[in-house]
Amino acid sequence: MVLGVARACPHAVVATQGHALRTDDFVATLAFEAAIHYLDITVALPGTEPAAPAAVGLVRQVLDALAGRPLPAHWDDVTCALECTGRLPVTAADIGALGPLAGSLPLIS
């Protein structure tokens, strides 16, 4: 869906906040932010709809890229999003799995 929106835009580059981004990167950035903020709002609210799998999958792809390697496979995408953005504390076991990368968390805040 995100790429469809980007393809529909007649401009190859979008200027925002003093930066120029390719349209697909700009739309992906908005989708990333929307997914993270959806988790901020709903993660502790019982009965809310979970975040869309494609949205948290995109978040994980971005976080893997920022980390420079795949993040622990035992994390589901929501846990990955919450721990790597500082919204949940990283457990001792996860610190061990991350090794030196643990000192870089949060990857984005």
C-alpha positions in Angstrom: 0.0 0.0 0.0 2.8 2.4 0.9 4.5 1.9 -2.5 1.2 2.4 -4.2 0.8 5.8 -2.6 4.3 6.7 -3.6 3.8 5.7 -7.2 0.6 7.8 -7.4 2.6 10.9 -6.5 3.6 12.8 -9.7 6.8 14.0 -8.0 10.0 12.0 -7.7 11.3 14.0 -4.8 9.4 15.6 -1.9 10.8 18.5 0.1 10.0 18.6 3.8 11.5 20.2 6.9 14.5 21.4 4.9 15.3 17.9 3.4 14.6 16.4 0.1 13.5 12.7 0.1 12.5 10.4 -2.7 8.8 10.1 -2.6 8.8 6.4 -1.7 11.2 7.1 1.2 9.0 10.0 2.4 5.9 7.8 2.3 7.7 5.0 4.1 8.9 7.4 6.8 5.3 8.5 7.4 4.2 4.9 7.6 7.0 4.1 10.0 6.0 7.0 12.2 2.3 6.2 12.1 3.0 2.6 13.1 5.2 3.6 16.0 2.7 6.1 17.3 -0.1 3.7 16.9 1.8 1.3 19.2 2.4 4.2 21.6 -1.3 4.8 21.9 -2.6 1.2 21.9 0.0 -1.1 23.3 -1.4 -0.7 26.9 -5.0 -0.3 26.0 -7.0 -3.6 26.3 -9.4 -4.4 23.5 -7.7 -2.3 20.8 -6.9 -3.6 17.4 -3.3 -4.7 17.0 -1.1 -2.8 14.6 -1.3 -4.0 11.0 1.3 -6.7 10.4 2.6 -4.9 7.3 3.1 -1.7 9.3 5.1 -3.3 12.1 6.9 -5.4 9.5 8.0 -2.1 7.8 9.2 -0.9 11.2 11.3 -4.0 11.7 12.9 -3.6 8.3 13.9 0.0 9.1 15.2 -1.0 12.5 17.2 -3.9 11.0 18.7 -1.5 8.5 19.6 1.0 11.2 21.1 -1.8 13.3 23.2 -2.9 10.3 22.0 -6.5 10.8 18.9 -8.5 11.5 17.6 -8.0 15.0 17.0 -11.1 17.2 14.7 -13.5 15.4 13.0 -14.5 18.6 11.4 -11.0 18.8 8.1 -10.6 17.2 7.8 -7.4 15.2 5.9 -5.5 17.9 8.5 -6.4 20.6 11.3 -5.4 18.2 9.6 -2.0 17.6 9.0 -1.3 21.3 12.4 -2.4 22.6 14.5 -0.8 19.7 12.7 2.5 20.1 13.0 2.6 23.9 9.3 2.1 24.6 10.0 -1.1 26.5 13.1 -1.9 28.5 15.4 -4.4 26.9 15.6 -7.6 28.9 18.9 -9.0 30.2 18.4 -12.0 27.8 17.9 -9.6 24.9 21.0 -7.6 25.8 22.9 -10.8 25.6 21.4 -11.6 22.2 22.2 -8.1 20.9 25.8 -8.1 22.1 27.5 -4.7 21.4 24.5 -3.4 19.6 22.6 -3.2 22.9 24.6 -0.1 23.7 23.2 1.6 20.6 19.6 1.3 21.8 17.3 3.0 21.3 17.9 3.0 17.5 15.4 5.7 17.1 13.4 7.6 19.7 
